[in-house]
Amino acid sequence: MSYAIYPSLSGKTVVITGGGSGIGAAMVEAFARQGARVFFLDVAVEDSLALQESLRDASHPPLFRRCDLRSADAIQSTFSEIVDIAGPIEVLVNNAGNDERHEIDAVTPTYWDDRIAVNLKHYFFCAQAAAAGMRKNGRGVVLNLGSISWHLALPNLSLYMSAKAGIEGLTRGLARDLGEAGIRVNCIIPGAVRTPRQMQLWQSPESEAKVVASQCLRLRIEPEHVARMALFLASDDAARCSGRDYFVDAGWYGE
């Protein structure tokens, strides 16, 4: 299949969190193939270095930086380093997260704090760090990754769904507060995406077939499909899109 080329993304400085694998890795490749200058953050060093090596032929090979996004100090220092290398960040993709399953009775205050740090807190502080340069430029794009999970009330994901619902609220707030500076903020909500992690941990042939049967389109969603939405929303083609949710879920309405 052939896909759109967005000239407005060429040469843009793009930061993608959780870019070492899955949806994040697809986004790293997609933006790099558009000629963007991509920096991606992750704690999975082996996967990230392999991805970096595989994209050495891009016009601007993407660069990996290890960053524990649970630490606001680590975020600030990593973003400052990127700005020193490439100038102000023009596109931020807040993608990192972890959909660890849990039983309600097993949740402790410490576990709650860690899951919120992994799935929500860094979205704000990464946006805060990127917005400083975007304000100076008078433009910029922040894309937040939500989840279909809380829209469908999937089981054993209460903390994850709380964070993902919060991301949609955060998207509205940031879009309003940053809009006067010309910064667009949107939320991408993937459905059941066929990533290696999902297939290894949560999906079986039977559950996969059940999901597909619940979708309007009886087709599996691949990471690249989510990445293509990100490209559009980051490009000038989406110049009047802000404060909204964009679903890439094949019309999944649950059982």
C-alpha positions, -999 to 999 in steps of 0.1 A, spaced: 0 0 0 11 36 -6 7 62 21 8 100 22 39 121 23 38 152 45 63 178 34 56 199 65 72 171 87 105 171 69 132 184 92 109 188 122 123 179 156 101 152 170 103 135 204 85 102 209 82 86 244 81 48 247 95 46 212 115 14 215 88 -11 207 52 -16 196 32 15 186 60 38 196 85 20 173 61 23 144 58 60 151 96 64 152 100 47 118 70 66 103 83 100 113 119 92 103 107 81 69 90 115 65 124 132 70 118 143 106 146 145 132 134 120 157 145 114 192 129 86 211 129 78 248 125 45 265 139 23 293 141 -8 271 177 -3 259 181 -35 238 150 -30 218 157 7 213 192 3 202 181 -24 177 155 0 163 180 28 161 204 6 141 176 -6 118 168 30 107 204 41 100 195 46 64 169 74 71 178 109 60 179 118 97 186 85 116 165 86 148 184 88 181 176 69 213 179 84 247 173 63 279 149 81 302 129 69 332 98 90 326 86 85 362 112 112 371 104 148 363 141 156 367 150 130 342 125 144 318 138 179 321 174 169 317 167 147 287 146 173 269 172 200 276 198 178 260 176 173 229 170 210 226 208 216 228 213 192 200 184 200 177 168 232 188 132 236 201 110 205 200 83 209 174 63 177 178 59 157 210 42 122 210 34 111 245 31 74 239 48 56 268 26 35 291 21 0 305 -12 -19 306 -4 -42 335 -34 -61 347 -43 -60 384 -70 -71 408 -86 -44 429 -78 -60 462 -41 -62 454 -37 -25 448 -16 -6 474 -10 31 476 26 25 464 13 5 434 -13 32 426 14 59 426 37 39 403 10 31 378 -1 68 376 35 78 372 40 52 344 8 60 326 -2 96 332 21 119 352 49 121 325 24 132 298 20 165 316 57 170 324 69 161 289 44 186 275 55 212 300 91 207 289 84 208 252 60 237 254 87 262 263 103 260 229 70 257 211 58 290 226 89 308 213 82 294 179 45 303 180 35 268 170 39 231 179 21 198 183 15 175 213 -1 141 206 -12 121 236 -20 83 233 -52 73 250 -68 39 251 -101 23 240 -100 3 273 -119 27 295 -145 34 268 -153 -3 268 -148 -9 306 -124 -38 301 -116 -60 331 -87 -58 355 -75 -25 343 -89 0 367 -57 20 373 -47 19 337 -82 31 326 -81 58 352 -49 71 338 -61 68 302 -93 87 309 -72 113 326 -52 117 294 -83 127 275 -90 154 301 -54 165 301 -56 168 263 -85 192 266 -68 213 293 -35 216 274 -52 224 241 -70 253 258 -40 266 278 -15 263 250 -38 272 220 -31 309 223 6 301 216 -4 283 184 2 248 199 -22 220 189 -29 192 213 -48 160 204 -54 125 217 -51 94 196 -72 64 209 -60 31 196 -82 0 197 -68 -35 199 -35 -31 183 -15 -62 173 18 -55 190 43 -82 201 36 -74 238 -2 -78 233 2 -111 214 26 -125 240 8 -115 272 -29 -109 266 -41 -123 233 -48 -158 222 -63 -169 188 -97 -172 205 -96 -137 221 -82 -122 189 -111 -136 169 -135 -123 195 -121 -88 192 -123 -88 154 -159 -100 155 -168 -70 177 -153 -45 153 -171 -28 124 -141 -36 102 -132 -72 106 -95 -64 103 -67 -64 128 -51 -30 137 -13 -29 133 10 -3 149 15 14 116 -22 23 114 -19 43 146 14 59 134 -4 71 102 -29 90 123 -1 106 142 16 117 110 -15 134 99 -22 151 132 14 163 135 14 177 99 2 211 86 -27 192 70 -43 191 105 -37 228 111 -71 233 126 -74 201 146 -70 206 184 -85 194 217 -101 163 202 -99 125 203 -92 105 172 -100 68 173 -81 42 154 -101 12 166 -117 -3 135 -151 6 150 -147 -16 181 -179 -14 203 -172 -43 226 -192 -75 228 
